[in-house]
Amino acid sequence: MTVIVPEPVLQVNKLDNENVNEEQRDLELDGGFIIPGSNAFGHSFRDYEKESERKASVEEFYRNNHIYQTFEFAKKKKEEYGKLQKAEMSIWECCELLNEFVDESDPDLDEPQIEHLLQTAEAIRKDYPDQEWLHLTALIHDLGKVMLHPSFGAEPQWCVVGDTFPLGCAFNESIVHHQHFNENPDSQNPKFRTKLGIYAENCGLDKVTMSWGHDEYMYLVAKGNNTTLPPAALFVIRFHSFYALHRSGAYTYLMNDEDEEMLKWLHVFNKYDLYSKSKVRINQEEVKPYYLSLIAKYFPAKLRW
């Protein structure tokens, strides 16, 4: 099955609140999605310096993440999980497993993960009703977090969640809590300390080794189970936590022309992924039949994980 993915339509809509800052104006999306002024805790989104009940734990998470995420570590994890021998279950069964977990790297929300998946998917569904592939992508984008579950090895959060970044080249200063990379062994490796490191300019992100986490795992699961989702969906799944790229514009010198096209959809997706987080619950039983129909269309009944 071939899925035709049109160019995303972005435009700045008139905001009801005239006091909204310029960043919020830039993030206003076609379809009427209004960027909220604060996260679930009443603070600015992705504010890692704001004093809050989660600041210390979030920084400690990133300290561990930045110390232990090395090129060799990521290669070993990709080899281990890429075999897809951890479990066999459906997409929805995996969604339900995530009810048990809260993302320690996220300063914006402390709800179970399935709530975030449905919030994102439903927000996109409202504004892009004809892009069903994007609705499903939103539902499944974080399912790689199932690595936290005991049946998958109960991986520590620092190797499952959080922002992702390229390995094998210099760590860009736009990466949150960049200072902790000073303790990463790769920072002392001459091969990895230059801008390009082991890569060629414009080599394409498919050739880049990313830090290991749920993005990479779900990408491997989707590909390994022969999903019929379009390439744009796989790009969104693999790079939605790559904030240094799609938020700060870093590492563009590693991208090729195809990546540039895919990035347009990642920018669309990211706004919903980030700004749909709230304390408002989605009625799971009400929306479940719709998402089950999409799962059946794009995936086998049971997947290898």
C-alpha positions as CSV (number, residue, x, y, z in Angstrom):
1,M,0.0,0.0,0.0
2,T,1.4,3.4,-1.0
3,V,0.5,6.4,1.2
4,I,0.6,9.7,-0.5
5,V,1.9,12.4,1.9
6,P,1.2,15.9,0.8
7,E,3.2,19.0,1.9
8,P,2.2,20.2,5.4
9,V,0.3,23.4,5.3
10,L,1.6,25.9,7.9
11,Q,0.4,29.4,8.4
12,V,0.2,31.9,11.2
13,N,-3.4,32.3,12.4
14,K,-4.8,35.2,14.3
15,L,-4.5,34.7,18.0
16,D,-7.3,35.5,20.4
17,N,-4.7,36.7,23.0
18,E,-3.0,39.8,21.7
19,N,-0.4,39.5,24.5
20,V,1.1,36.2,23.2
21,N,4.8,36.5,22.6
22,E,6.4,36.2,19.2
23,E,7.6,32.6,19.7
24,Q,4.0,31.5,20.3
25,R,2.9,33.4,17.2
26,D,5.5,31.5,15.1
27,L,4.3,28.2,16.5
28,E,0.6,28.9,15.7
29,L,-0.5,26.1,13.3
30,D,-2.9,25.8,10.5
31,G,-6.1,24.2,11.9
32,G,-6.5,26.4,14.9
33,F,-4.2,24.7,17.4
34,I,-3.6,27.4,20.0
35,I,-0.2,27.2,21.8
36,P,-0.9,27.1,25.6
37,G,0.9,29.6,27.7
38,S,2.1,27.1,30.3
39,N,2.6,23.4,30.9
40,A,0.8,21.1,33.3
41,F,2.7,22.6,36.2
42,G,1.9,26.2,35.2
43,H,5.5,26.9,33.9
44,S,6.9,27.5,30.5
45,F,7.4,24.5,28.3
46,R,10.9,22.8,28.3
47,D,12.2,25.2,30.9
48,Y,14.9,23.2,32.5
49,E,16.1,26.1,34.7
50,K,12.7,26.9,36.3
51,E,12.5,26.1,40.0
52,S,9.9,23.3,40.2
53,E,9.2,20.1,42.0
54,R,10.9,18.2,39.1
55,K,14.0,20.3,38.4
56,A,16.5,18.3,40.4
57,S,15.3,14.9,39.2
58,V,15.3,16.1,35.5
59,E,18.8,17.4,35.8
60,E,20.1,14.2,37.5
61,F,18.5,12.3,34.6
62,Y,20.4,14.3,32.0
63,R,23.6,14.0,33.9
64,N,23.4,10.2,33.7
65,N,22.2,10.3,30.2
66,H,25.0,12.5,29.0
67,I,27.7,10.5,30.8
68,Y,26.7,7.0,29.7
69,Q,25.3,7.5,26.2
70,T,28.4,6.7,24.2
71,F,28.9,5.6,20.6
72,E,29.7,2.0,21.6
73,F,26.8,1.9,24.1
74,A,24.3,2.9,21.4
75,K,25.7,0.4,18.9
76,K,25.4,-2.5,21.5
77,K,21.8,-1.5,22.4
78,K,20.8,-1.3,18.8
79,E,22.2,-4.7,18.1
80,E,20.4,-6.2,21.2
81,Y,17.0,-4.7,20.6
82,G,17.2,-4.8,16.8
83,K,16.8,-8.6,17.0
84,L,13.1,-8.0,18.1
85,Q,13.2,-10.9,20.4
86,K,11.9,-9.3,23.6
87,A,8.2,-10.0,23.2
88,E,5.3,-10.5,20.9
89,M,2.2,-8.3,21.3
90,S,-0.1,-5.9,19.6
91,I,0.3,-2.1,19.4
92,W,-2.6,-1.5,21.8
93,E,-1.3,-4.0,24.3
94,C,2.0,-2.0,24.3
95,C,0.0,1.2,24.8
96,E,-1.6,-0.3,27.9
97,L,1.8,-1.3,29.3
98,L,2.9,2.3,29.3
99,N,0.1,3.2,31.8
100,E,2.6,2.2,34.5
101,F,5.3,4.8,33.6
102,V,6.0,8.5,33.9
103,D,8.8,10.1,31.9
104,E,11.5,11.4,34.4
105,S,13.1,13.6,31.7
106,D,9.9,15.6,31.0
107,P,9.6,18.9,33.0
108,D,6.1,19.5,31.5
109,L,4.0,16.5,32.5
110,D,3.8,13.8,35.1
111,E,0.8,11.8,33.7
112,P,1.1,8.1,32.5
113,Q,2.5,7.9,29.0
114,I,-0.7,6.6,27.3
115,E,-2.4,9.9,28.3
116,H,0.3,11.9,26.4
117,L,0.0,9.6,23.4
118,L,-3.7,10.1,23.1
119,Q,-3.5,13.8,23.8
120,T,-1.0,14.2,20.9
121,A,-2.9,12.0,18.5
122,E,-6.3,13.6,19.2
123,A,-4.9,17.1,18.8
124,I,-3.4,16.2,15.5
125,R,-6.6,14.4,14.4
126,K,-8.6,17.5,15.1
127,D,-6.4,19.8,13.0
128,Y,-5.3,17.3,10.3
129,P,-8.4,15.1,9.9
130,D,-7.3,13.7,6.5
131,Q,-3.8,12.6,7.6
132,E,-4.7,9.3,9.3
133,W,-1.0,8.1,9.1
134,L,0.0,11.1,11.3
135,H,-2.8,10.3,13.8
136,L,-1.3,6.7,14.2
137,T,2.2,8.0,14.2
138,A,1.3,10.2,17.2
139,L,-0.3,7.3,19.0
140,I,2.8,5.0,18.6
141,H,5.7,7.5,18.7
142,D,6.6,6.9,22.3
143,L,5.9,3.1,22.5
144,G,9.6,2.4,22.6
145,K,9.4,3.5,26.3
146,V,8.2,-0.1,26.9
147,M,11.9,-0.8,27.5
148,L,11.3,0.5,31.0
149,H,9.0,-2.5,31.7
150,P,10.5,-5.5,33.7
151,S,9.7,-7.9,30.8
152,F,12.0,-5.8,28.6
153,G,14.8,-5.6,31.1
154,A,13.7,-2.6,33.1
155,E,16.2,-0.3,31.5
156,P,17.1,2.8,33.4
157,Q,15.3,5.9,32.3
158,W,18.5,7.6,31.1
159,C,18.8,5.1,28.2
160,V,15.1,5.2,27.3
161,V,13.7,8.7,27.4
162,G,15.0,12.3,27.0
163,D,16.4,14.3,24.2
164,T,18.4,12.4,21.6
165,F,21.6,13.5,19.8
166,P,24.1,12.2,17.3
167,L,27.1,10.1,18.5
168,G,30.4,9.9,16.7
169,C,30.8,13.6,16.4
170,A,31.0,16.7,18.7
171,F,28.2,17.3,21.1
172,N,26.4,20.5,20.1
173,E,26.0,23.2,22.9
174,S,22.3,23.5,22.2
175,I,21.7,20.1,23.8
176,V,20.0,20.5,27.2
177,H,22.4,20.3,30.1
178,H,25.3,20.2,27.7
179,Q,27.8,20.6,30.5
180,H,27.5,17.0,31.6
181,F,29.0,15.8,28.4
182,N,32.4,16.7,29.9
183,E,32.3,13.4,31.7
184,N,31.3,11.3,28.6
185,P,34.2,9.2,27.4
186,D,33.5,10.1,23.8
187,S,34.4,13.7,24.6
188,Q,38.0,12.5,25.0
189,N,38.1,10.6,21.7
190,P,39.8,12.7,19.0
191,K,37.7,10.9,16.3
192,F,34.5,12.2,17.9
193,R,35.5,15.7,18.9
194,T,35.1,17.5,15.6
195,K,32.0,18.9,14.0
196,L,31.6,16.1,11.5
197,G,33.4,13.4,13.5
198,I,33.2,10.1,11.6
199,Y,30.5,11.4,9.2
200,A,30.6,13.1,5.8
201,E,28.8,16.4,5.3
202,N,25.2,15.9,4.1
203,C,25.6,12.1,4.5
204,G,22.0,11.7,5.6
205,L,20.6,11.1,9.0
206,D,19.9,7.4,8.2
207,K,23.7,7.0,8.4
208,V,24.1,8.7,11.8
209,T,24.2,6.7,15.0
210,M,21.9,8.4,17.5
211,S,21.9,8.1,21.3
212,W,19.9,5.1,22.3
213,G,16.4,5.5,23.4
214,H,12.7,4.9,22.7
215,D,12.8,6.8,19.4
216,E,15.3,4.4,17.9
217,Y,13.7,1.3,19.3
218,M,10.2,2.1,18.0
219,Y,11.7,3.0,14.6
220,L,13.4,-0.5,14.5
221,V,10.1,-2.2,15.6
222,A,8.1,-0.4,12.9
223,K,10.5,-1.2,10.2
224,G,11.2,-4.8,11.4
225,N,7.4,-5.5,11.4
226,N,7.0,-4.2,7.8
227,T,4.7,-1.3,8.6
228,T,3.0,0.4,5.7
229,L,3.3,3.8,7.2
230,P,5.0,6.3,4.9
231,P,8.7,7.3,5.3
232,A,7.7,10.6,6.9
233,A,6.1,8.6,9.7
234,L,9.3,6.7,10.3
235,F,11.3,9.9,10.3
236,V,9.0,11.4,12.9
237,I,9.2,8.3,15.1
238,R,13.0,8.2,14.9
239,F,13.8,11.9,15.4
240,H,11.0,13.3,17.5
241,S,13.3,13.7,20.5
242,F,16.1,15.2,18.4
243,Y,15.4,18.7,19.8
244,A,18.9,20.0,18.9
245,L,17.9,19.6,15.2
246,H,14.2,20.5,15.0
247,R,14.2,23.0,17.8
248,S,17.6,24.6,17.6
249,G,18.6,24.0,14.0
250,A,21.8,22.1,15.0
251,Y,23.4,19.3,13.0
252,T,21.7,20.3,9.7
253,Y,25.1,19.7,8.0
254,L,24.4,15.9,8.4
255,M,21.1,16.1,6.6
256,N,20.5,15.3,2.9
257,D,17.7,16.5,0.6
258,E,15.3,13.8,1.7
259,D,15.8,14.7,5.4
260,E,15.0,18.3,4.6
261,E,11.6,17.2,3.2
262,M,10.8,14.9,6.1
263,L,11.8,17.7,8.6
264,K,8.7,19.7,7.5
265,W,6.4,17.0,9.0
266,L,8.6,16.6,12.1
267,H,8.1,20.4,12.8
268,V,4.3,19.9,12.5
269,F,4.4,16.9,14.7
270,N,6.6,18.4,17.4
271,K,4.3,21.3,18.2
272,Y,1.5,18.8,19.0
273,D,3.9,16.4,20.8
274,L,5.1,19.2,23.1
275,Y,2.2,21.6,23.5
276,S,-0.7,19.1,23.8
277,K,0.5,18.0,27.2
278,S,-2.1,18.8,29.8
279,K,-4.1,17.4,32.8
280,V,-7.1,17.0,30.5
281,R,-7.8,13.2,30.2
282,I,-8.9,11.6,26.9
283,N,-11.7,9.0,27.1
284,Q,-9.8,6.0,26.0
285,E,-12.8,3.7,25.3
286,E,-14.4,6.4,23.1
287,V,-11.4,6.8,20.8
288,K,-10.0,3.3,21.0
289,P,-12.1,1.9,18.0
290,Y,-10.7,4.5,15.7
291,Y,-7.1,3.8,16.6
292,L,-7.6,0.1,16.4
293,S,-8.8,0.5,12.8
294,L,-5.6,2.4,11.9
295,I,-3.4,-0.1,13.7
296,A,-5.1,-2.9,11.7
297,K,-4.5,-1.0,8.4
298,Y,-0.8,-0.2,8.9
299,F,0.5,-3.0,11.2
300,P,0.2,-6.8,11.6
301,A,-2.0,-8.0,14.5
302,K,1.0,-9.0,16.6
303,L,4.4,-7.4,16.4
304,R,7.8,-8.6,17.3
305,W,9.4,-6.3,19.9
